[in-house]
Amino acid sequence: MFSHVHVGARDLNALVAFYEPLLAKLGFEQMPEGNGGQAKGVGWKYPYKRWPQFYVQVPENGLPSTWGNGMQVSFLVASQEEVQEIWHLAMKMGGADEGKPGFREYASDFYAAYCRDPEGNKLCFVHAPEE
């Protein structure tokens, strides 16, 4: 359904350092060409697949990057254990706690954890197995 997600950066190097280990844990690799070069942004994707892609970049319009209240990027993960692992890694990398790993009221099998990246973007890591 989605081809790519862009997250704006005020401090590109800091956000790349935050996202690199998280996205690697999810199986993404940094694209060598980035998105217009390292000065503008960095992109990741699964090996040998074109989509989905995830980018961190300085806004094209030259205005400062800000986080969106009510906006969230959610990553589907393979297990409850992986939700815990990646959330703990996000905390270690400078993320802010927005909800420790656990089941949520959305569905009986919806296991998720929430955090904010160092610039305030909200992230969710969720395991909700297919029926």
The first five atom37 places (N, CA, C, CB, O) and aatype in JSON, in Angstrom:
{
  "aatype": [12, 13, 15, 8, 19, 8, 19, 7, 0, 1, 3, 10, 2, 0, 10, 19, 0, 13, 18, 6, 14, 10, 10, 0, 11, 10, 7, 13, 6, 5, 12, 14, 6, 7, 2, 7, 7, 5, 0, 11, 7, 19, 7, 17, 11, 18, 14, 18, 11, 1, 17, 14, 5, 13, 18, 19, 5, 19, 14, 6, 2, 7, 10, 14, 15, 16, 17, 7, 2, 7, 12, 5, 19, 15, 13, 10, 19, 0, 15, 5, 6, 6, 19, 5, 6, 9, 17, 8, 10, 0, 12, 11, 12, 7, 7, 0, 3, 6, 7, 11, 14, 7, 13, 1, 6, 18, 0, 15, 3, 13, 18, 0, 0, 18, 4, 1, 3, 14, 6, 7, 2, 11, 10, 4, 13, 19, 8, 0, 14, 6, 6],
  "atom_mask": [
    [1, 1, 1, 1, 1],
    [1, 1, 1, 1, 1],
    [1, 1, 1, 1, 1],
    [1, 1, 1, 1, 1],
    [1, 1, 1, 1, 1],
    [1, 1, 1, 1, 1],
    [1, 1, 1, 1, 1],
    [1, 1, 1, 0, 1],
    [1, 1, 1, 1, 1],
    [1, 1, 1, 1, 1],
    [1, 1, 1, 1, 1],
    [1, 1, 1, 1, 1],
    [1, 1, 1, 1, 1],
    [1, 1, 1, 1, 1],
    [1, 1, 1, 1, 1],
    [1, 1, 1, 1, 1],
    [1, 1, 1, 1, 1],
    [1, 1, 1, 1, 1],
    [1, 1, 1, 1, 1],
    [1, 1, 1, 1, 1],
    [1, 1, 1, 1, 1],
    [1, 1, 1, 1, 1],
    [1, 1, 1, 1, 1],
    [1, 1, 1, 1, 1],
    [1, 1, 1, 1, 1],
    [1, 1, 1, 1, 1],
    [1, 1, 1, 0, 1],
    [1, 1, 1, 1, 1],
    [1, 1, 1, 1, 1],
    [1, 1, 1, 1, 1],
    [1, 1, 1, 1, 1],
    [1, 1, 1, 1, 1],
    [1, 1, 1, 1, 1],
    [1, 1, 1, 0, 1],
    [1, 1, 1, 1, 1],
    [1, 1, 1, 0, 1],
    [1, 1, 1, 0, 1],
    [1, 1, 1, 1, 1],
    [1, 1, 1, 1, 1],
    [1, 1, 1, 1, 1],
    [1, 1, 1, 0, 1],
    [1, 1, 1, 1, 1],
    [1, 1, 1, 0, 1],
    [1, 1, 1, 1, 1],
    [1, 1, 1, 1, 1],
    [1, 1, 1, 1, 1],
    [1, 1, 1, 1, 1],
    [1, 1, 1, 1, 1],
    [1, 1, 1, 1, 1],
    [1, 1, 1, 1, 1],
    [1, 1, 1, 1, 1],
    [1, 1, 1, 1, 1],
    [1, 1, 1, 1, 1],
    [1, 1, 1, 1, 1],
    [1, 1, 1, 1, 1],
    [1, 1, 1, 1, 1],
    [1, 1, 1, 1, 1],
    [1, 1, 1, 1, 1],
    [1, 1, 1, 1, 1],
    [1, 1, 1, 1, 1],
    [1, 1, 1, 1, 1],
    [1, 1, 1, 0, 1],
    [1, 1, 1, 1, 1],
    [1, 1, 1, 1, 1],
    [1, 1, 1, 1, 1],
    [1, 1, 1, 1, 1],
    [1, 1, 1, 1, 1],
    [1, 1, 1, 0, 1],
    [1, 1, 1, 1, 1],
    [1, 1, 1, 0, 1],
    [1, 1, 1, 1, 1],
    [1, 1, 1, 1, 1],
    [1, 1, 1, 1, 1],
    [1, 1, 1, 1, 1],
    [1, 1, 1, 1, 1],
    [1, 1, 1, 1, 1],
    [1, 1, 1, 1, 1],
    [1, 1, 1, 1, 1],
    [1, 1, 1, 1, 1],
    [1, 1, 1, 1, 1],
    [1, 1, 1, 1, 1],
    [1, 1, 1, 1, 1],
    [1, 1, 1, 1, 1],
    [1, 1, 1, 1, 1],
    [1, 1, 1, 1, 1],
    [1, 1, 1, 1, 1],
    [1, 1, 1, 1, 1],
    [1, 1, 1, 1, 1],
    [1, 1, 1, 1, 1],
    [1, 1, 1, 1, 1],
    [1, 1, 1, 1, 1],
    [1, 1, 1, 1, 1],
    [1, 1, 1, 1, 1],
    [1, 1, 1, 0, 1],
    [1, 1, 1, 0, 1],
    [1, 1, 1, 1, 1],
    [1, 1, 1, 1, 1],
    [1, 1, 1, 1, 1],
    [1, 1, 1, 0, 1],
    [1, 1, 1, 1, 1],
    [1, 1, 1, 1, 1],
    [1, 1, 1, 0, 1],
    [1, 1, 1, 1, 1],
    [1, 1, 1, 1, 1],
    [1, 1, 1, 1, 1],
    [1, 1, 1, 1, 1],
    [1, 1, 1, 1, 1],
    [1, 1, 1, 1, 1],
    [1, 1, 1, 1, 1],
    [1, 1, 1, 1, 1],
    [1, 1, 1, 1, 1],
    [1, 1, 1, 1, 1],
    [1, 1, 1, 1, 1],
    [1, 1, 1, 1, 1],
    [1, 1, 1, 1, 1],
    [1, 1, 1, 1, 1],
    [1, 1, 1, 1, 1],
    [1, 1, 1, 1, 1],
    [1, 1, 1, 1, 1],
    [1, 1, 1, 0, 1],
    [1, 1, 1, 1, 1],
    [1, 1, 1, 1, 1],
    [1, 1, 1, 1, 1],
    [1, 1, 1, 1, 1],
    [1, 1, 1, 1, 1],
    [1, 1, 1, 1, 1],
    [1, 1, 1, 1, 1],
    [1, 1, 1, 1, 1],
    [1, 1, 1, 1, 1],
    [1, 1, 1, 1, 1],
    [1, 1, 1, 1, 1]
  ],
  "atom_positions": [
    [[0.81, -1.19, 0.0], [0.0, 0.0, 0.0], [0.86, 1.26, 0.0], [-0.93, 0.0, 1.19], [0.55, 2.21, -0.72]],
    [[1.93, 1.28, 0.79], [2.78, 2.46, 0.86], [4.1, 2.19, 0.17], [3.02, 2.87, 2.32], [4.65, 1.09, 0.27]],
    [[4.6, 3.18, -0.55], [5.88, 3.0, -1.22], [7.04, 3.47, -0.36], [5.88, 3.74, -2.54], [8.08, 2.81, -0.29]],
    [[6.86, 4.63, 0.3], [7.96, 5.16, 1.11], [7.44, 6.16, 2.14], [9.01, 5.82, 0.21], [6.35, 6.72, 2.01]],
    [[8.27, 6.35, 3.15], [7.98, 7.29, 4.23], [9.18, 8.21, 4.35], [7.69, 6.55, 5.59], [10.33, 7.77, 4.3]],
    [[8.91, 9.51, 4.52], [9.96, 10.49, 4.75], [9.78, 11.08, 6.15], [9.94, 11.62, 3.67], [8.67, 11.44, 6.54]],
    [[10.87, 11.17, 6.9], [10.88, 11.83, 8.2], [11.86, 12.99, 8.09], [11.27, 10.84, 9.37], [13.02, 12.8, 7.72]],
    [[11.4, 14.19, 8.41], [12.25, 15.36, 8.33], [13.3, 15.38, 9.43], [0.0, 0.0, 0.0], [13.09, 14.84, 10.51]],
    [[14.43, 16.02, 9.14], [15.53, 16.07, 10.1], [16.06, 17.49, 10.24], [16.66, 15.12, 9.66], [16.29, 18.18, 9.24]],
    [[16.26, 17.91, 11.47], [17.01, 19.14, 11.74], [18.49, 18.78, 11.83], [16.52, 19.83, 13.06], [19.35, 19.5, 11.3]],
    [[18.79, 17.67, 12.5], [20.15, 17.17, 12.64], [20.22, 15.83, 11.93], [20.58, 17.03, 14.16], [19.97, 14.78, 12.52]],
    [[20.56, 15.87, 10.66], [20.56, 14.67, 9.82], [21.45, 13.57, 10.39], [21.0, 15.02, 8.42], [21.03, 12.42, 10.47]],
    [[22.67, 13.92, 10.77], [23.59, 12.9, 11.27], [23.06, 12.21, 12.52], [24.96, 13.52, 11.56], [23.2, 10.99, 12.67]],
    [[22.45, 12.96, 13.43], [21.91, 12.38, 14.66], [20.75, 11.44, 14.35], [21.44, 13.49, 15.62], [20.65, 10.37, 14.95]],
    [[19.88, 11.82, 13.42], [18.74, 10.94, 13.1], [19.2, 9.7, 12.34], [17.7, 11.71, 12.27], [18.65, 8.62, 12.55]],
    [[20.18, 9.83, 11.47], [20.72, 8.66, 10.78], [21.31, 7.7, 11.82], [21.79, 9.07, 9.72], [21.1, 6.49, 11.72]],
    [[22.04, 8.23, 12.79], [22.62, 7.38, 13.84], [21.53, 6.69, 14.66], [23.52, 8.22, 14.77], [21.73, 5.56, 15.1]],
    [[20.39, 7.34, 14.87], [19.27, 6.75, 15.6], [18.62, 5.65, 14.76], [18.24, 7.83, 15.97], [18.4, 4.54, 15.26]],
    [[18.3, 5.93, 13.51], [17.53, 5.0, 12.68], [18.34, 3.83, 12.13], [16.93, 5.73, 11.54], [17.79, 2.75, 11.92]],
    [[19.63, 4.01, 11.9], [20.44, 2.95, 11.29], [20.31, 1.61, 12.03], [21.9, 3.37, 11.25], [19.99, 0.61, 11.38]],
    [[20.54, 1.53, 13.35], [20.43, 0.22, 14.0], [19.0, -0.29, 14.09], [21.02, 0.3, 15.39], [18.78, -1.5, 14.05]],
    [[18.02, 0.6, 14.2], [16.62, 0.17, 14.26], [16.19, -0.44, 12.93], [15.71, 1.36, 14.63], [15.59, -1.51, 12.9]],
    [[16.5, 0.25, 11.85], [16.09, -0.25, 10.54], [16.88, -1.5, 10.15], [16.28, 0.83, 9.48], [16.34, -2.38, 9.48]],
    [[18.14, -1.59, 10.56], [18.92, -2.8, 10.31], [18.28, -3.99, 11.03], [20.39, -2.62, 10.77], [18.22, -5.09, 10.49]],
    [[17.8, -3.76, 12.25], [17.13, -4.82, 13.01], [15.87, -5.29, 12.29], [16.77, -4.32, 14.42], [15.5, -6.46, 12.39]],
    [[15.22, -4.39, 11.55], [14.02, -4.73, 10.79], [14.33, -5.29, 9.41], [13.15, -3.5, 10.66], [13.42, -5.61, 8.65]],
    [[15.62, -5.41, 9.08], [16.02, -6.0, 7.81], [16.26, -5.0, 6.68], [0.0, 0.0, 0.0], [16.47, -5.41, 5.54]],
    [[16.23, -3.71, 6.99], [16.48, -2.69, 5.97], [17.98, -2.45, 5.82], [15.76, -1.37, 6.33], [18.74, -2.59, 6.78]],
    [[18.38, -2.1, 4.61], [19.77, -1.7, 4.34], [19.78, -0.26, 3.86], [20.43, -2.63, 3.3], [18.87, 0.18, 3.15]],
    [[20.82, 0.47, 4.25], [20.96, 1.84, 3.77], [21.26, 1.81, 2.28], [22.07, 2.6, 4.55], [22.11, 1.04, 1.82]],
    [[20.56, 2.65, 1.52], [20.79, 2.71, 0.08], [22.03, 3.56, -0.18], [19.54, 3.3, -0.67], [22.15, 4.66, 0.36]],
    [[22.96, 3.07, -0.98], [24.2, 3.81, -1.21], [23.98, 5.18, -1.84], [25.12, 3.01, -2.07], [24.74, 6.11, -1.59]],
    [[22.94, 5.3, -2.67], [22.71, 6.59, -3.32], [21.94, 7.55, -2.43], [21.95, 6.38, -4.62], [21.84, 8.73, -2.75]],
    [[21.39, 7.07, -1.3], [20.61, 7.95, -0.43], [19.46, 8.57, -1.19], [0.0, 0.0, 0.0], [18.82, 7.91, -2.01]],
    [[19.2, 9.82, -0.92], [18.16, 10.55, -1.63], [18.71, 11.93, -1.93], [16.81, 10.64, -0.8], [18.5, 12.87, -1.16]],
    [[19.4, 12.06, -3.02], [20.02, 13.33, -3.36], [21.35, 13.54, -2.68], [0.0, 0.0, 0.0], [21.86, 14.65, -2.65]],
    [[21.91, 12.49, -2.13], [23.21, 12.6, -1.47], [23.08, 12.78, 0.02], [0.0, 0.0, 0.0], [22.03, 13.19, 0.52]],
    [[24.15, 12.48, 0.75], [24.16, 12.54, 2.21], [23.76, 13.91, 2.73], [25.53, 12.17, 2.74], [23.17, 14.01, 3.81]],
    [[24.07, 14.97, 2.01], [23.74, 16.32, 2.49], [22.23, 16.52, 2.61], [24.34, 17.38, 1.56], [21.78, 17.25, 3.49]],
    [[21.45, 15.89, 1.75], [20.0, 16.06, 1.77], [19.3, 14.99, 2.58], [19.46, 16.04, 0.36], [18.36, 15.29, 3.31]],
    [[19.74, 13.74, 2.48], [19.06, 12.68, 3.2], [19.65, 11.32, 2.98], [0.0, 0.0, 0.0], [20.55, 11.13, 2.17]],
    [[19.12, 10.37, 3.72], [19.56, 8.99, 3.67], [18.31, 8.12, 3.57], [20.43, 8.61, 4.92], [17.31, 8.38, 4.24]],
    [[18.38, 7.08, 2.73], [17.26, 6.17, 2.56], [17.65, 4.74, 2.85], [0.0, 0.0, 0.0], [18.81, 4.35, 2.71]],
    [[16.65, 3.94, 3.26], [16.83, 2.52, 3.53], [15.75, 1.74, 2.81], [16.8, 2.23, 5.06], [14.66, 2.26, 2.57]],
    [[16.04, 0.48, 2.47], [15.05, -0.41, 1.89], [15.48, -1.85, 2.17], [14.88, -0.16, 0.35], [16.6, -2.1, 2.62]],
    [[14.56, -2.79, 1.9], [14.92, -4.2, 2.02], [15.87, -4.58, 0.89], [13.65, -5.1, 2.0], [15.75, -4.04, -0.21]],
    [[16.8, -5.48, 1.14], [17.69, -5.93, 0.07], [16.89, -6.53, -1.09], [18.71, -6.97, 0.61], [15.93, -7.27, -0.87]],
    [[17.27, -6.21, -2.29], [16.69, -6.76, -3.52], [15.22, -6.41, -3.72], [16.83, -8.25, -3.51], [14.55, -7.04, -4.54]],
    [[14.71, -5.43, -3.01], [13.34, -4.95, -3.21], [13.37, -3.45, -3.42], [12.43, -5.33, -2.01], [14.19, -2.74, -2.83]],
    [[12.49, -2.98, -4.23], [12.4, -1.53, -4.46], [11.6, -0.84, -3.35], [11.75, -1.24, -5.82], [11.96, 0.25, -2.9]],
    [[10.53, -1.47, -2.91], [9.64, -0.89, -1.9], [9.46, -1.85, -0.73], [8.27, -0.53, -2.52], [9.59, -3.06, -0.93]],
    [[9.16, -1.37, 0.44], [9.04, 0.02, 0.86], [10.4, 0.64, 1.13], [8.16, 0.12, 2.11], [11.4, -0.05, 1.29]],
    [[10.4, 1.95, 1.18], [11.61, 2.71, 1.5], [11.32, 3.65, 2.66], [12.12, 3.51, 0.26], [10.18, 4.08, 2.86]],
    [[12.36, 3.95, 3.42], [12.25, 4.86, 4.55], [13.38, 5.88, 4.44], [12.32, 4.1, 5.92], [14.54, 5.5, 4.28]],
    [[13.03, 7.17, 4.51], [14.02, 8.23, 4.35], [14.04, 9.16, 5.55], [13.74, 9.03, 3.08], [13.02, 9.41, 6.19]],
    [[15.22, 9.65, 5.85], [15.42, 10.75, 6.79], [16.09, 11.84, 5.97], [16.29, 10.33, 8.07], [17.13, 11.61, 5.37]],
    [[15.49, 13.02, 5.95], [16.1, 14.06, 5.13], [15.75, 15.45, 5.63], [15.69, 13.9, 3.69], [14.76, 15.67, 6.32]],
    [[16.6, 16.38, 5.24], [16.37, 17.8, 5.5], [15.23, 18.23, 4.57], [17.68, 18.67, 5.27], [15.25, 17.88, 3.39]],
    [[14.24, 18.98, 5.08], [13.12, 19.37, 4.23], [13.57, 20.11, 2.97], [12.16, 20.24, 5.01], [14.45, 20.98, 3.01]],
    [[12.95, 19.75, 1.86], [13.28, 20.35, 0.56], [13.0, 21.85, 0.5], [12.5, 19.66, -0.53], [13.69, 22.58, -0.21]],
    [[11.99, 22.31, 1.25], [11.59, 23.72, 1.16], [12.47, 24.65, 1.98], [10.17, 23.87, 1.59], [12.25, 25.87, 1.98]],
    [[13.46, 24.1, 2.69], [14.38, 24.93, 3.46], [13.87, 25.36, 4.82], [0.0, 0.0, 0.0], [14.62, 25.95, 5.6]],
    [[12.61, 25.08, 5.13], [12.07, 25.42, 6.45], [12.52, 24.37, 7.46], [10.52, 25.51, 6.41], [12.85, 23.25, 7.08]],
    [[12.53, 24.72, 8.74], [12.95, 23.74, 9.75], [12.0, 22.54, 9.81], [13.05, 24.4, 11.13], [10.79, 22.68, 9.62]],
    [[12.56, 21.39, 10.08], [11.77, 20.19, 10.26], [11.04, 20.26, 11.6], [12.65, 18.92, 10.18], [11.61, 20.72, 12.59]],
    [[9.8, 19.81, 11.63], [9.04, 19.7, 12.88], [8.32, 18.36, 12.87], [8.02, 20.89, 13.05], [8.1, 17.78, 11.81]],
    [[7.96, 17.88, 14.03], [7.2, 16.63, 14.12], [5.72, 16.95, 13.97], [7.48, 15.88, 15.46], [5.29, 18.07, 14.26]],
    [[4.97, 15.98, 13.53], [3.54, 16.15, 13.33], [2.75, 15.59, 14.49], [0.0, 0.0, 0.0], [2.83, 14.39, 14.76]],
    [[1.98, 16.42, 15.18], [1.15, 15.94, 16.27], [0.02, 15.1, 15.7], [0.59, 17.11, 17.11], [-0.78, 15.58, 14.89]],
    [[-0.06, 13.84, 16.12], [-1.05, 12.92, 15.6], [-0.52, 12.06, 14.46], [0.0, 0.0, 0.0], [-1.21, 11.15, 14.01]],
    [[0.68, 12.34, 13.99], [1.3, 11.55, 12.92], [2.2, 10.5, 13.54], [2.1, 12.46, 11.95], [2.9, 10.77, 14.52]],
    [[2.19, 9.3, 12.98], [2.98, 8.22, 13.52], [3.42, 7.3, 12.39], [2.19, 7.43, 14.6], [2.66, 7.05, 11.46]],
    [[4.64, 6.81, 12.47], [5.13, 5.79, 11.54], [5.16, 4.48, 12.31], [6.56, 6.16, 10.95], [5.78, 4.39, 13.37]],
    [[4.48, 3.46, 11.78], [4.39, 2.16, 12.46], [5.1, 1.1, 11.64], [2.92, 1.76, 12.7], [4.92, 1.01, 10.42]],
    [[5.9, 0.29, 12.32], [6.66, -0.77, 11.68], [6.1, -2.11, 12.14], [8.17, -0.65, 12.01], [6.0, -2.37, 13.34]],
    [[5.75, -2.97, 11.2], [5.28, -4.31, 11.48], [6.5, -5.2, 11.74], [4.41, -4.87, 10.32], [7.42, -5.24, 10.93]],
    [[6.5, -5.9, 12.87], [7.63, -6.76, 13.21], [7.16, -8.21, 13.38], [8.34, -6.26, 14.5], [5.96, -8.47, 13.49]],
    [[8.12, -9.12, 13.39], [7.83, -10.55, 13.29], [7.33, -11.2, 14.58], [9.03, -11.25, 12.85], [6.68, -12.24, 14.51]],
    [[7.61, -10.61, 15.74], [7.24, -11.28, 17.0], [7.14, -10.27, 18.14], [8.27, -12.38, 17.35], [7.6, -9.13, 18.03]],
    [[6.54, -10.7, 19.23], [6.47, -9.87, 20.43], [7.88, -9.61, 20.96], [5.6, -10.54, 21.51], [8.17, -8.52, 21.44]],
    [[8.73, -10.6, 20.87], [10.11, -10.44, 21.33], [10.83, -9.36, 20.53], [10.87, -11.76, 21.23], [11.61, -8.58, 21.08]],
    [[10.57, -9.33, 19.22], [11.2, -8.31, 18.39], [10.66, -6.92, 18.72], [10.98, -8.63, 16.91], [11.41, -5.94, 18.66]],
    [[9.38, -6.82, 19.06], [8.84, -5.53, 19.51], [9.64, -5.06, 20.72], [7.31, -5.65, 19.87], [10.06, -3.9, 20.77]],
    [[9.84, -5.94, 21.67], [10.59, -5.59, 22.88], [12.02, -5.2, 22.55], [10.59, -6.75, 23.86], [12.52, -4.18, 23.04]],
    [[12.67, -5.99, 21.72], [14.07, -5.73, 21.37], [14.25, -4.38, 20.68], [14.61, -6.84, 20.47], [15.13, -3.61, 21.04]],
    [[13.41, -4.11, 19.69], [13.59, -2.87, 18.93], [13.21, -1.66, 19.77], [12.76, -2.91, 17.64], [13.83, -0.6, 19.63]],
    [[12.2, -1.79, 20.63], [11.82, -0.67, 21.51], [12.97, -0.38, 22.48], [10.51, -1.0, 22.29], [13.32, 0.79, 22.69]],
    [[13.56, -1.42, 23.07], [14.69, -1.21, 23.98], [15.88, -0.59, 23.23], [15.12, -2.55, 24.64], [16.57, 0.27, 23.77]],
    [[16.11, -1.01, 21.99], [17.17, -0.42, 21.18], [16.88, 1.05, 20.92], [17.33, -1.19, 19.84], [17.78, 1.89, 21.01]],
    [[15.63, 1.38, 20.61], [15.26, 2.79, 20.39], [15.52, 3.61, 21.65], [13.78, 2.9, 19.99], [16.01, 4.74, 21.55]],
    [[15.21, 3.08, 22.81], [15.48, 3.8, 24.06], [16.98, 4.01, 24.24], [14.9, 3.02, 25.28], [17.43, 5.09, 24.63]],
    [[17.76, 2.97, 23.94], [19.22, 3.05, 24.05], [19.8, 4.1, 23.09], [19.86, 1.68, 23.78], [20.79, 4.75, 23.41]],
    [[19.18, 4.24, 21.91], [19.68, 5.16, 20.89], [19.18, 6.6, 21.08], [19.27, 4.67, 19.51], [19.44, 7.46, 20.24]],
    [[18.47, 6.87, 22.18], [18.04, 8.24, 22.46], [16.57, 8.51, 22.22], [0.0, 0.0, 0.0], [16.15, 9.66, 22.25]],
    [[15.78, 7.45, 21.99], [14.34, 7.62, 21.84], [13.68, 7.94, 23.17], [0.0, 0.0, 0.0], [14.24, 7.68, 24.23]],
    [[12.48, 8.49, 23.1], [11.7, 8.81, 24.31], [10.5, 7.86, 24.38], [11.22, 10.31, 24.3], [9.83, 7.63, 23.38]],
    [[10.26, 7.33, 25.56], [9.18, 6.38, 25.8], [7.81, 7.01, 25.58], [9.27, 5.82, 27.22], [7.5, 8.06, 26.15]],
    [[7.0, 6.38, 24.75], [5.6, 6.79, 24.53], [4.65, 5.63, 24.81], [5.4, 7.3, 23.1], [3.45, 5.75, 24.58]],
    [[5.19, 4.51, 25.31], [4.36, 3.35, 25.61], [5.18, 2.08, 25.54], [0.0, 0.0, 0.0], [5.56, 1.63, 24.46]],
    [[5.44, 1.5, 26.7], [6.25, 0.29, 26.78], [5.57, -0.87, 26.03], [6.49, -0.09, 28.26], [4.37, -0.83, 25.79]],
    [[6.36, -1.9, 25.67], [5.78, -3.04, 24.96], [4.66, -3.71, 25.75], [6.87, -4.06, 24.66], [4.75, -3.91, 26.96]],
    [[3.6, -4.04, 25.04], [2.48, -4.73, 25.66], [1.3, -4.82, 24.72], [0.0, 0.0, 0.0], [1.3, -4.25, 23.63]],
    [[0.28, -5.56, 25.16], [-0.95, -5.67, 24.37], [-1.73, -4.38, 24.47], [-1.82, -6.87, 24.85], [-1.71, -3.7, 25.5]],
    [[-2.41, -4.04, 23.38], [-3.22, -2.83, 23.32], [-4.67, -3.2, 23.1], [-2.72, -1.89, 22.2], [-4.99, -4.31, 22.69]],
    [[-5.55, -2.24, 23.37], [-6.98, -2.47, 23.3], [-7.53, -2.57, 21.86], [-7.69, -1.38, 24.03], [-8.69, -2.9, 21.67]],
    [[-6.7, -2.28, 20.87], [-7.17, -2.25, 19.48], [-7.64, -3.61, 19.01], [-6.07, -1.75, 18.57], [-8.59, -3.71, 18.22]],
    [[-6.98, -4.68, 19.48], [-7.34, -6.06, 19.15], [-6.65, -6.97, 20.17], [-6.92, -6.43, 17.67], [-5.64, -6.58, 20.76]],
    [[-7.18, -8.15, 20.37], [-6.64, -9.03, 21.4], [-5.2, -9.48, 21.11], [-7.52, -10.25, 21.55], [-4.48, -9.88, 22.02]],
    [[-4.78, -9.42, 19.83], [-3.43, -9.86, 19.47], [-2.52, -8.71, 19.05], [-3.51, -10.87, 18.35], [-1.46, -8.95, 18.48]],
    [[-2.92, -7.47, 19.34], [-2.15, -6.29, 18.94], [-1.13, -5.98, 20.03], [-3.09, -5.06, 18.69], [-1.47, -5.42, 21.07]],
    [[0.13, -6.36, 19.78], [1.22, -6.17, 20.73], [2.13, -5.09, 20.17], [2.01, -7.52, 20.98], [2.67, -5.24, 19.07]],
    [[2.32, -4.0, 20.9], [3.03, -2.87, 20.34], [3.81, -2.11, 21.4], [2.06, -1.93, 19.65], [3.59, -2.27, 22.6]],
    [[4.72, -1.28, 20.93], [5.48, -0.36, 21.77], [5.63, 0.94, 21.0], [6.88, -0.95, 22.17], [5.68, 0.94, 19.77]],
    [[5.69, 2.05, 21.72], [5.72, 3.38, 21.11], [6.89, 4.19, 21.65], [4.41, 4.12, 21.36], [7.28, 4.05, 22.81]],
    [[7.44, 5.03, 20.78], [8.51, 5.93, 21.22], [8.53, 7.14, 20.29], [9.9, 5.21, 21.22], [7.81, 7.2, 19.29]],
    [[9.35, 8.09, 20.64], [9.64, 9.23, 19.76], [11.13, 9.2, 19.44], [9.24, 10.6, 20.42], [11.95, 8.85, 20.29]],
    [[11.45, 9.56, 18.2], [12.86, 9.65, 17.83], [13.43, 10.93, 18.44], [13.04, 9.64, 16.27], [12.68, 11.71, 19.03]],
    [[14.74, 11.18, 18.33], [15.34, 12.36, 18.97], [14.78, 13.7, 18.51], [16.79, 12.35, 18.72], [15.0, 14.71, 19.18]],
    [[14.06, 13.74, 17.4], [13.47, 15.0, 16.94], [11.97, 15.06, 17.18], [13.75, 15.2, 15.47], [11.31, 16.0, 16.75]],
    [[11.41, 14.05, 17.87], [10.01, 14.1, 18.26], [9.04, 13.36, 17.38], [0.0, 0.0, 0.0], [7.84, 13.39, 17.65]],
    [[9.51, 12.69, 16.33], [8.61, 11.91, 15.47], [8.16, 10.66, 16.21], [9.31, 11.54, 14.13], [8.99, 9.96, 16.8]],
    [[6.86, 10.36, 16.19], [6.33, 9.21, 16.91], [6.43, 7.95, 16.07], [4.88, 9.45, 17.32], [6.1, 7.94, 14.89]],
    [[6.91, 6.88, 16.71], [7.09, 5.58, 16.07], [6.33, 4.52, 16.85], [8.58, 5.21, 15.96], [6.16, 4.62, 18.07]],
    [[5.88, 3.5, 16.13], [5.24, 2.34, 16.74], [5.89, 1.1, 16.15], [3.7, 2.35, 16.5], [6.16, 1.04, 14.95]],
    [[6.13, 0.11, 17.0], [6.62, -1.19, 16.55], [5.54, -2.18, 16.96], [8.05, -1.56, 17.18], [5.24, -2.3, 18.15]],
    [[4.96, -2.88, 15.99], [3.78, -3.69, 16.28], [3.9, -5.11, 15.73], [2.54, -3.03, 15.72], [4.4, -5.33, 14.62]],
    [[3.42, -6.05, 16.53], [3.25, -7.43, 16.08], [1.76, -7.74, 16.2], [4.14, -8.46, 16.93], [1.19, -7.71, 17.3]],
    [[1.14, -8.02, 15.08], [-0.27, -8.39, 15.03], [-0.39, -9.49, 13.98], [-1.21, -7.14, 14.69], [-0.56, -9.21, 12.79]],
    [[-0.29, -10.75, 14.41], [-0.23, -11.84, 13.42], [-1.46, -11.92, 12.55], [-0.03, -13.16, 14.12], [-2.57, -11.57, 12.96]],
    [[-1.25, -12.4, 11.33], [-2.35, -12.65, 10.41], [-3.17, -13.81, 10.95], [-1.83, -12.95, 8.96], [-2.63, -14.72, 11.59]],
    [[-4.46, -13.77, 10.7], [-5.31, -14.87, 11.17], [-5.15, -16.08, 10.29], [-6.77, -14.44, 11.22], [-5.79, -17.11, 10.54]]
  ]
}
